[in-house]
Amino acid sequence: MGPTIQRNLISILIRFRLFTYVITADIIKMYRQILVHPSQTRLQRILWRDDLSANVDTYELTTVTYGTVSALFLTTRCLKHLIEQHAHQFTRGSACVLRDFYVDDMLTGADTIDELKLIRNETIQLLKLRAFELSKWTSNCPELLEDNCDRVSVIIRNNFADSCILGMQ
């Protein structure tokens, strides 16, 4: 387990609530997108058999495994490494990933639609460099969701408290 390298949830939520226009999404199967170095897969061995009379088979997981002690650090560190490599190319996207993500959930915003479109587009481009794809888009502005064909929903700013963000109402 490594040090904490992302902002705490309260600061992310408070910052998110300050913007006029907001958008949320999450990274699809984030843990399964990150390969573990072959020298470390032996630490993720699984013993399996279909029934008590069968021989035990041994498997080594090749991706970060959700629920392990190191999973949160490893995934967050991979995102931070991506930012370090491409911050000069994707300034807004890098800032978003660094500041507006809680594990695999993006909660970001801006005071203009154009600014938020730039943030959204750069974040998408940056994450795609490492096969991270965003889904489950939600926004208080339908215009921000037009380019995202997966499951989307629009929230009304006044009824925002009725929306579920990070599993909370």
C-alpha positions as semicolon CSV with decimal commas, in nm:
position;residue;x (nm);y (nm);z (nm)
1;M;0,000;0,000;0,000
2;G;0,134;0,342;-0,089
3;P;0,070;0,696;0,029
4;T;-0,252;0,883;-0,041
5;I;-0,206;1,053;-0,378
6;Q;-0,551;1,187;-0,456
7;R;-0,761;1,462;-0,306
8;N;-1,005;1,371;-0,034
9;L;-1,368;1,319;-0,123
10;I;-1,503;1,619;0,067
11;S;-1,282;1,867;-0,121
12;I;-1,381;1,710;-0,455
13;L;-1,752;1,729;-0,372
14;I;-1,736;2,086;-0,243
15;R;-1,543;2,204;-0,549
16;F;-1,788;2,022;-0,777
17;R;-2,085;2,203;-0,622
18;L;-1,938;2,550;-0,693
19;F;-1,970;2,537;-1,072
20;T;-2,260;2,657;-1,287
21;Y;-2,224;2,365;-1,528
22;V;-2,122;2,019;-1,412
23;I;-2,057;1,680;-1,564
24;T;-1,985;1,338;-1,417
25;A;-1,868;1,009;-1,564
26;D;-1,672;0,705;-1,458
27;I;-1,395;0,498;-1,609
28;I;-1,520;0,167;-1,744
29;K;-1,357;-0,129;-1,566
30;M;-1,063;0,084;-1,455
31;Y;-0,892;-0,188;-1,254
32;R;-0,903;-0,429;-1,548
33;Q;-0,728;-0,175;-1,774
34;I;-0,407;-0,179;-1,571
35;L;-0,163;-0,464;-1,623
36;V;0,049;-0,592;-1,337
37;H;0,416;-0,648;-1,415
38;P;0,476;-1,021;-1,485
39;S;0,718;-1,041;-1,192
40;Q;0,429;-0,950;-0,959
41;T;0,148;-1,173;-1,088
42;R;0,259;-1,454;-0,856
43;L;0,136;-1,231;-0,573
44;Q;-0,214;-1,249;-0,720
45;R;-0,255;-1,624;-0,740
46;I;-0,594;-1,784;-0,718
47;L;-0,650;-2,150;-0,638
48;W;-0,963;-2,292;-0,800
49;R;-1,147;-2,615;-0,840
50;D;-1,498;-2,683;-0,957
51;D;-1,573;-2,946;-0,693
52;L;-1,404;-3,116;-0,398
53;S;-1,290;-3,416;-0,604
54;A;-1,125;-3,209;-0,879
55;N;-0,760;-3,111;-0,889
56;V;-0,678;-2,759;-0,778
57;D;-0,587;-2,525;-1,064
58;T;-0,363;-2,222;-1,011
59;Y;-0,424;-1,895;-1,191
60;E;-0,231;-1,569;-1,179
61;L;-0,424;-1,249;-1,234
62;T;-0,256;-1,015;-1,479
63;T;-0,447;-0,695;-1,400
64;V;-0,497;-0,493;-1,084
65;T;-0,753;-0,672;-0,870
66;Y;-1,034;-0,471;-0,715
67;G;-1,051;-0,518;-0,340
68;T;-0,682;-0,579;-0,280
69;V;-0,496;-0,349;-0,044
70;S;-0,281;-0,200;-0,319
71;A;-0,553;-0,159;-0,586
72;L;-0,654;0,198;-0,504
73;F;-0,294;0,318;-0,488
74;L;-0,194;0,140;-0,811
75;T;-0,486;0,271;-1,016
76;T;-0,456;0,624;-0,886
77;R;-0,080;0,618;-0,940
78;C;-0,130;0,506;-1,301
79;L;-0,359;0,804;-1,361
80;K;-0,104;1,035;-1,202
81;H;0,170;0,891;-1,424
82;L;-0,047;0,952;-1,730
83;I;-0,088;1,315;-1,624
84;E;0,286;1,357;-1,571
85;Q;0,354;1,227;-1,922
86;H;0,096;1,439;-2,105
87;A;0,023;1,750;-1,896
88;H;0,188;1,973;-2,157
89;Q;-0,037;1,832;-2,430
90;F;-0,366;1,816;-2,235
91;T;-0,352;2,097;-1,980
92;R;-0,722;2,105;-1,891
93;G;-0,766;1,727;-1,908
94;S;-0,465;1,669;-1,684
95;A;-0,592;1,920;-1,430
96;C;-0,931;1,749;-1,433
97;V;-0,787;1,400;-1,375
98;L;-0,558;1,528;-1,101
99;R;-0,816;1,739;-0,921
100;D;-1,164;1,613;-1,010
101;F;-1,142;1,232;-0,990
102;Y;-1,223;1,016;-0,692
103;V;-1,084;0,675;-0,786
104;D;-1,263;0,609;-1,119
105;D;-1,535;0,876;-1,085
106;M;-1,503;1,216;-1,252
107;L;-1,689;1,509;-1,097
108;T;-1,597;1,826;-1,278
109;G;-1,741;2,156;-1,385
110;A;-1,690;2,507;-1,515
111;D;-1,876;2,834;-1,525
112;T;-1,921;2,827;-1,904
113;I;-2,034;2,551;-2,135
114;D;-1,743;2,613;-2,372
115;E;-1,488;2,575;-2,094
116;L;-1,648;2,254;-1,973
117;K;-1,654;2,115;-2,328
118;L;-1,278;2,176;-2,349
119;I;-1,223;2,004;-2,015
120;R;-1,445;1,711;-2,118
121;N;-1,280;1,667;-2,458
122;E;-0,923;1,688;-2,328
123;T;-1,001;1,447;-2,045
124;I;-1,147;1,196;-2,290
125;Q;-0,844;1,227;-2,520
126;L;-0,596;1,197;-2,234
127;L;-0,759;0,889;-2,083
128;K;-0,789;0,717;-2,422
129;L;-0,409;0,722;-2,448
130;R;-0,410;0,438;-2,193
131;A;-0,738;0,267;-2,291
132;F;-0,942;0,431;-2,016
133;E;-1,293;0,504;-2,143
134;L;-1,551;0,719;-1,967
135;S;-1,917;0,617;-1,943
136;K;-2,235;0,683;-1,741
137;W;-2,231;1,050;-1,829
138;T;-2,448;1,287;-1,626
139;S;-2,475;1,663;-1,651
140;N;-2,699;1,955;-1,571
141;C;-2,657;2,068;-1,935
142;P;-2,789;1,849;-2,221
143;E;-2,549;2,014;-2,466
144;L;-2,254;1,859;-2,282
145;L;-2,390;1,509;-2,338
146;E;-2,459;1,530;-2,711
147;D;-2,131;1,367;-2,818
148;N;-2,156;1,081;-2,569
149;C;-2,381;0,808;-2,705
150;D;-2,373;0,576;-2,406
151;R;-2,620;0,592;-2,119
152;V;-2,665;0,957;-2,029
153;S;-2,884;1,154;-1,798
154;V;-2,950;1,518;-1,744
155;I;-2,997;1,662;-1,400
156;I;-3,168;1,990;-1,323
157;R;-2,952;2,217;-1,108
158;N;-3,237;2,293;-0,865
159;N;-3,310;1,924;-0,819
160;F;-2,946;1,825;-0,807
161;A;-2,983;1,702;-0,451
162;D;-3,210;1,425;-0,585
163;S;-2,926;1,290;-0,803
164;C;-2,693;1,014;-0,694
165;I;-2,323;1,108;-0,710
166;L;-2,061;0,855;-0,596
167;G;-2,340;0,639;-0,462
168;M;-2,465;0,920;-0,236
169;Q;-2,781;1,128;-0,262
